[in-house]
């Protein structure tokens, strides 16, 4: 089968690799109809997580919609021909962590993630899904491929972070990070708030897209952030910040614009950092509530995320900017990494 294989930082190659096959009775094989590239994939692509990508072996990708083409003998919930998606993380559905809803911490799978290390991801014609009954999900025909791809990671993750912010209708809210998940959060928040959220980023085309979706853009490089937020809140600060940048400076920015008692709901993927200096005194003295949502437990939220699409709250077209084929992933990945003008997210479709 064709797949895009990692050969080192900024080096992806379309290759012929062995077909995905049933290795365990609980496996399912899915033929990829559409996939994409998440911001967390970029960390591997850029060489920032070298222990999680194996040169010449790792197949990236964990966002997918496809069709079941083979089923292991122990699988009871799926059959060939089913249209399906699955979360970025493998979960069994029965271990103590899964029973708590913490499916990203599944004890059985060891927190396995598609496209990390040896578990092949979705940038391939076929994908092996272990523990399929535990986390594979049917996709109704009313949801198109673009929306279905978002159900694997970005949209449920945005929903989790927005929920954790616990916003009220009259709150003033800021989004830090206008990548794809931040843009989805913007759409979710617009449905919940009377006033449009502020959107903070340093990439002009991302801010332009945020404005087109109803956000109030603030360029952290050129705009007086503190003055703008202060004027809008009578000097108090915003009620909540949802953060998707996954950087120490973004965390500091978020805490600096919160009012006393405000909530920082974090969804950014933080790289392995030994430490980040921050003012514990500021967090303490301002009674700030910090809610980080690291390995997003997206499986329990897939149905709600799908409802956000079918109810018209979220429009996938607000996120995808480039429509490509499998062979174009290496070039598109570099454009994504460079933050080329106008590049937000790729939708990769495969012909069968």
RAPEGI-V243663 format. One record per residue. RES is the residue in three letters. PHI is phi in radians with two decimals (none if undefined). OMEGA is omega in degrees with one decimal (999 if undefined). BURIAL is 1 if it has 9 or more other C-alpha atoms within 8 Angstrom, else 0. Layout:
# RAPEGI-V243663
{{RES	PHI	OMEGA	BURIAL} {RES	PHI	OMEGA	BURIAL}}
This chain:
# RAPEGI-V243663
{{UNK	none	176.6	1} {UNK	-1.50	177.8	1} {UNK	-2.68	176.1	1} {UNK	-1.78	-171.4	1} {UNK	-1.90	178.5	1} {UNK	-1.35	177.8	1} {UNK	-2.11	-179.1	1} {UNK	2.19	-178.6	1} {UNK	-0.94	178.0	1} {UNK	1.06	-178.1	0} {UNK	-2.40	173.6	1} {UNK	-1.92	-177.7	1} {UNK	-2.37	174.0	1} {UNK	-1.32	-172.9	1} {UNK	-2.43	167.6	0} {UNK	-1.56	-179.3	0} {UNK	-2.24	178.2	0} {UNK	-1.03	179.5	0} {UNK	-1.04	170.7	0} {UNK	-1.19	-177.2	1} {UNK	-2.36	175.0	0} {UNK	-1.15	178.2	1} {UNK	-1.94	-177.7	0} {UNK	-2.49	-178.5	0} {UNK	-1.03	179.0	1} {UNK	-1.58	-177.2	1} {UNK	-1.44	168.3	1} {UNK	-2.31	173.1	1} {UNK	-1.85	-179.1	1} {UNK	-2.00	172.2	1} {UNK	-1.47	-175.5	1} {UNK	-1.25	173.4	1} {UNK	-1.66	178.7	1} {UNK	-2.66	179.5	1} {UNK	-2.61	179.8	1} {UNK	-2.74	178.4	1} {UNK	-2.33	-178.8	1} {UNK	-1.56	175.8	1} {UNK	-1.05	178.0	0} {UNK	-1.21	173.2	0} {UNK	-1.07	-179.6	1} {UNK	-1.07	179.4	1} {UNK	-1.05	176.5	1} {UNK	-1.19	-178.2	1} {UNK	-1.01	-177.2	1} {UNK	-1.47	177.1	1} {UNK	1.40	-177.5	1} {UNK	-1.48	176.9	0} {UNK	-2.30	-171.6	1} {UNK	-1.09	-179.5	0} {UNK	-1.29	-175.1	0} {UNK	-1.84	179.4	0} {UNK	-2.27	-176.1	1} {UNK	-1.83	-176.1	1} {UNK	-1.06	178.9	0} {UNK	1.39	-176.4	0} {UNK	-2.31	-174.6	1} {UNK	-1.25	172.1	1} {UNK	-1.91	-175.0	1} {UNK	-1.27	172.3	1} {UNK	1.88	176.5	1} {UNK	-2.53	177.3	1} {UNK	-2.11	-167.4	1} {UNK	-2.77	158.3	1} {UNK	-2.36	-177.3	1} {UNK	-2.88	-176.7	1} {UNK	-2.19	176.6	1} {UNK	-1.18	179.8	1} {UNK	-2.10	177.6	1} {UNK	-2.68	-173.5	1} {UNK	-2.36	176.1	1} {UNK	-1.21	-172.7	1} {UNK	-1.18	-179.8	0} {UNK	-1.62	-176.7	0} {UNK	-1.37	-176.4	1} {UNK	-2.04	-171.0	0} {UNK	-1.79	-174.0	0} {UNK	-2.40	179.8	1} {UNK	-2.39	176.1	1} {UNK	-0.99	-179.4	1} {UNK	1.73	178.6	0} {UNK	-1.15	173.9	1} {UNK	-1.57	-168.5	1} {UNK	-2.47	166.3	1} {UNK	-2.43	174.3	1} {UNK	-2.69	-179.0	1} {UNK	-1.18	-179.8	1} {UNK	-1.15	-176.2	1} {UNK	-1.94	-179.3	1} {UNK	-1.47	178.7	1} {UNK	-2.50	-174.4	1} {UNK	-1.55	-179.8	1} {UNK	1.55	-174.5	1} {UNK	-2.25	-177.9	0} {UNK	-1.25	-178.7	1} {UNK	-0.98	-179.4	0} {UNK	-1.20	178.1	1} {UNK	-1.10	179.3	1} {UNK	-1.13	175.9	1} {UNK	-1.48	-175.4	0} {UNK	1.51	-179.0	0} {UNK	-1.61	-172.8	1} {UNK	-1.19	175.5	1} {UNK	-1.24	-178.6	1} {UNK	-2.05	-176.5	1} {UNK	-0.90	-179.8	1} {UNK	-1.26	-176.5	1} {UNK	-1.20	-177.8	0} {UNK	-1.50	-176.1	1} {UNK	1.20	-178.8	0} {UNK	1.06	-178.8	1} {UNK	-1.11	179.8	1} {UNK	-2.20	177.2	1} {UNK	-1.08	178.3	1} {UNK	1.48	176.6	1} {UNK	-1.99	-177.0	1} {UNK	0.95	-170.5	1} {UNK	-1.61	-179.9	1} {UNK	-1.39	-173.7	1} {UNK	-1.09	-177.9	1} {UNK	-1.72	-168.4	1} {UNK	-1.58	177.3	1} {UNK	-1.47	-175.8	1} {UNK	-2.76	-179.9	1} {UNK	-1.21	-179.8	1} {UNK	-2.41	179.7	1} {UNK	-2.31	172.1	1} {UNK	-1.49	179.9	1} {UNK	-1.94	176.3	1} {UNK	-1.35	178.9	1} {UNK	0.89	-168.4	1} {UNK	-1.05	-179.1	1} {UNK	-1.06	-178.0	1} {UNK	-1.36	-173.0	1} {UNK	-2.54	173.3	1} {UNK	-1.24	-178.1	1} {UNK	-2.36	175.6	0} {UNK	-1.24	176.5	0} {UNK	-2.07	179.1	1} {UNK	-1.22	-177.3	0} {UNK	-1.13	-178.7	0} {UNK	-1.16	178.8	0} {UNK	-1.74	-177.4	1} {UNK	-1.36	-174.1	0} {UNK	-1.08	-178.3	1} {UNK	-1.06	179.4	1} {UNK	-1.18	-177.8	1} {UNK	-1.12	177.6	1} {UNK	-1.05	-179.2	1} {UNK	-1.20	-178.7	1} {UNK	-1.26	-178.1	1} {UNK	-1.26	-171.1	1} {UNK	-2.74	-166.9	1} {UNK	-1.00	-173.8	1} {UNK	-1.26	174.7	1} {UNK	-1.05	178.4	1} {UNK	-1.11	177.5	1} {UNK	-1.08	-179.7	1} {UNK	-1.11	178.9	1} {UNK	-1.05	-176.8	1} {UNK	-1.21	177.8	1} {UNK	-1.12	177.2	1} {UNK	-1.04	-177.3	0} {UNK	-1.15	177.8	0} {UNK	-1.25	173.7	1} {UNK	0.92	-175.1	0} {UNK	-1.35	172.3	1} {UNK	-1.78	-171.6	0} {UNK	-1.04	-177.1	0} {UNK	-1.69	179.6	0} {UNK	-1.24	168.4	1} {UNK	-1.78	-171.2	1} {UNK	-2.23	175.8	1} {UNK	-2.14	173.5	1} {UNK	-1.93	176.0	1} {UNK	-1.86	-177.5	1} {UNK	1.86	-175.9	1} {UNK	-1.88	169.9	1} {UNK	-1.29	-176.2	1} {UNK	-0.97	-178.9	1} {UNK	-1.21	175.3	1} {UNK	-1.11	178.5	1} {UNK	-1.20	175.0	1} {UNK	-1.19	176.7	1} {UNK	-1.07	176.9	1} {UNK	-1.02	179.7	1} {UNK	-1.16	177.6	1} {UNK	-1.13	-178.8	1} {UNK	-1.21	178.7	1} {UNK	-1.02	178.8	1} {UNK	-1.29	-173.8	0} {UNK	-1.79	-171.1	1} {UNK	-1.99	173.5	1} {UNK	-1.34	-176.5	0} {UNK	-1.94	-179.6	0} {UNK	-1.14	178.4	1} {UNK	-1.24	166.7	1} {UNK	-1.33	177.5	1} {UNK	-2.23	-175.8	1} {UNK	-1.89	177.9	1} {UNK	-2.82	177.2	1} {UNK	-2.06	-178.4	0} {UNK	-1.80	-172.7	0} {UNK	-0.98	-176.1	0} {UNK	-1.21	174.7	1} {UNK	-1.20	178.1	1} {UNK	-1.15	176.7	1} {UNK	-1.09	179.3	1} {UNK	-1.14	177.7	1} {UNK	-1.05	178.2	1} {UNK	-1.10	-179.9	1} {UNK	-1.17	178.3	0} {UNK	-1.66	174.1	1} {UNK	1.78	177.8	1} {UNK	-1.45	174.9	1} {UNK	-1.77	-173.6	1} {UNK	-1.33	172.2	1} {UNK	-2.31	177.3	1} {UNK	-1.50	-174.7	1} {UNK	-1.23	179.0	1} {UNK	-1.50	-170.9	0} {UNK	-2.15	-176.8	0} {UNK	-1.65	177.2	0} {UNK	-1.35	-171.6	0} {UNK	-0.98	-176.4	1} {UNK	-1.06	-179.5	0} {UNK	-1.16	-178.4	0} {UNK	-1.14	180.0	0} {UNK	-1.17	179.8	1} {UNK	-1.07	-179.6	1} {UNK	-1.14	-177.5	0} {UNK	-1.35	-173.6	0} {UNK	-2.18	-177.7	1} {UNK	0.96	176.1	0} {UNK	1.42	-175.8	0} {UNK	-1.43	-171.2	1} {UNK	1.89	-176.8	1} {UNK	-1.33	-179.9	1} {UNK	-1.30	-177.8	1} {UNK	-2.67	172.7	1} {UNK	-2.20	168.1	1} {UNK	-1.88	-168.9	1} {UNK	-2.07	-177.7	1} {UNK	-2.24	-177.7	1} {UNK	-1.50	179.4	1} {UNK	1.17	-179.2	1} {UNK	-2.34	178.2	0} {UNK	-1.09	179.9	0} {UNK	-1.19	176.3	0} {UNK	-1.20	176.1	1} {UNK	-1.07	-180.0	1} {UNK	-1.13	177.9	1} {UNK	-1.07	-179.0	0} {UNK	-1.06	-178.6	1} {UNK	-1.20	-177.1	1} {UNK	-1.29	-176.6	0} {UNK	-1.84	179.0	1} {UNK	-1.44	172.0	1} {UNK	-1.29	172.4	1} {UNK	-0.98	-178.0	1} {UNK	1.43	-178.2	1} {UNK	-1.27	-175.6	1} {UNK	-1.98	167.8	1} {UNK	-1.84	176.4	1} {UNK	-1.84	-171.9	1} {UNK	-1.76	174.9	1} {UNK	-2.21	178.0	1} {UNK	-1.21	179.3	1} {UNK	-1.56	179.8	1} {UNK	-1.43	174.9	0} {UNK	-1.23	178.0	0} {UNK	-1.20	179.4	0} {UNK	-2.17	179.6	0} {UNK	-1.15	179.6	0} {UNK	-2.93	170.5	0} {UNK	-2.36	-178.9	0} {UNK	-1.19	175.9	0} {UNK	-2.46	-176.6	0} {UNK	-1.57	174.8	0} {UNK	-1.10	178.0	0} {UNK	-1.10	177.7	0} {UNK	-1.11	-179.6	0} {UNK	-1.09	-178.5	1} {UNK	-1.20	-173.5	0} {UNK	-1.16	-179.5	0} {UNK	-1.70	178.6	1} {UNK	0.92	-177.2	1} {UNK	-1.29	178.7	1} {UNK	-1.83	-176.1	1} {UNK	-1.88	-178.2	0} {UNK	-2.21	-179.4	1} {UNK	-1.64	-175.6	0} {UNK	-2.14	-168.5	1} {UNK	-1.04	177.0	0} {UNK	-1.34	-172.9	0} {UNK	-0.90	-179.0	1} {UNK	-1.53	-167.6	1} {UNK	-1.35	-173.8	1} {UNK	-0.95	-178.8	1} {UNK	-1.14	-175.2	0} {UNK	-1.83	-175.7	1} {UNK	-1.09	-179.0	1} {UNK	-1.12	177.9	0} {UNK	-1.16	177.3	0} {UNK	-1.12	177.8	1} {UNK	-1.09	178.8	1} {UNK	-1.13	178.3	0} {UNK	-1.09	176.7	1} {UNK	-1.33	-175.1	1} {UNK	-1.16	178.3	1} {UNK	-1.50	176.3	0} {UNK	1.40	178.8	0} {UNK	-1.29	-178.8	1} {UNK	-2.08	175.7	1} {UNK	-1.95	-179.8	1} {UNK	-0.99	-180.0	1} {UNK	-1.13	175.8	0} {UNK	-1.31	-176.0	0} {UNK	-1.96	-175.2	1} {UNK	-1.39	179.2	1} {UNK	-2.06	-175.0	1} {UNK	-2.29	178.9	1} {UNK	-2.00	-170.7	1} {UNK	-2.41	173.3	1} {UNK	-1.79	-177.1	1} {UNK	-0.99	-175.6	1} {UNK	-1.16	-177.4	0} {UNK	-1.60	-177.9	0} {UNK	-1.01	-178.5	1} {UNK	-0.99	179.3	1} {UNK	-1.23	-178.9	0} {UNK	-1.15	178.7	1} {UNK	-1.08	178.9	1} {UNK	-1.20	176.9	1} {UNK	-1.12	177.0	1} {UNK	-1.10	-179.2	1} {UNK	-1.12	-179.8	1} {UNK	-1.37	-173.6	0} {UNK	1.01	178.5	1} {UNK	-0.95	-177.9	0} {UNK	-0.96	177.8	0} {UNK	1.50	-178.7	0} {UNK	-1.62	178.1	1} {UNK	-1.94	-178.1	1} {UNK	-2.75	179.3	1} {UNK	-1.68	167.9	1} {UNK	-1.95	-176.2	1} {UNK	-1.82	177.5	1} {UNK	-1.97	-177.5	1} {UNK	-2.01	174.6	1} {UNK	-1.52	178.5	0} {UNK	-2.10	999	0}}
